[in-house]
Amino acid sequence: MRKVRLGASILALTGLAAATAPAAMIVHDPTSYVQLVQQAKTALDQLESLRTQVEQGRRLVETLDEASSIDDIAALLDQGPWRSALPNSDVFGASQTALEDLGDLAERTRQLRQDQRLLEPDPENERDQRLEASGLRVARDMALSERLAAALAERDGALASMDRALASAPSARAVLDLQAQTALEQTRLANDHLRLQTLQLAQAAEARALAQAEEERTALARRRRMAAYAATFQP
């Protein structure tokens, strides 16, 4: 009887082991290994990119303390002849002579006037004096145009030098300094443009004032002739 029970127990245990054996097995998925490897590679790439960015940031901070070496360009832009090329607007005025407030341009104005002169003015002749003053104003404008053209050519050269320096800037400090100098020069250009517009307005006003004065002289002369005629031929 015991042998029967023992055999039944053995059979029961054997059946139980056979039923639970598949649940205890470990399953290996190759796809999971590939994904883990890819994730690890991505993480390493990100760490390398961060390391590169940190190194670049460190070098950038170091270069900010370096000298920019743009002093020569800044001095050229600050002290260039174009800074004084534009005169004050009061250089134009019908009530003034053409050489007033011209400074070093006065000699060039006289030279241009002498080169263009066809008539030697009579100091006692009012019309000759008006013609001479008009000729001097023309020579003044020509002298101003010459000086502005020369100054702008030099300024273009200085700006070209700044562009070349920016393209080959050795450090971040140099780039920042050159960009700041560029912004400053753009502001100066805008200001010079406004000054030039002011000069053009003053020149146009001078021309209108001269034309008005000439018309008034003509009207006054006509009135005097009419008065003289009336006094002569009317009882």
Sequence and secondary structure as in RCSB ss.txt:
>XXXX:A:sequence
MRKVRLGASILALTGLAAATAPAAMIVHDPTSYVQLVQQAKTALDQLESLRTQVEQGRRLVETLDEASSIDDIAA
LLDQGPWRSALPNSDVFGASQTALEDLGDLAERTRQLRQDQRLLEPDPENERDQRLEASGLRVARDMALSERLAA
ALAERDGALASMDRALASAPSARAVLDLQAQTALEQTRLANDHLRLQTLQLAQAAEARALAQAEEERTALARRRR
MAAYAATFQP
>XXXX:A:secstr
 HHHHHHHHHHHHHHHHHHHTGGG     HHHHHHHHHHHHHHHHHHHHHHHHHHHHHHHHHHHTS    HHHHH
HHHH GGGGTS  GGG  TTS TTTT TTHHHHHHHHHHHH  S   TT HHHHHHHHHHHHHHHHHHHHHHHHH
HHHHHHHHHHHHHHHHHT  SHHHHHHHHHHHHHHHHHHHHHHHHHHHHHHHHHHHHHHHHHHHHHHHHHHHHHH
HHHHHHHH  
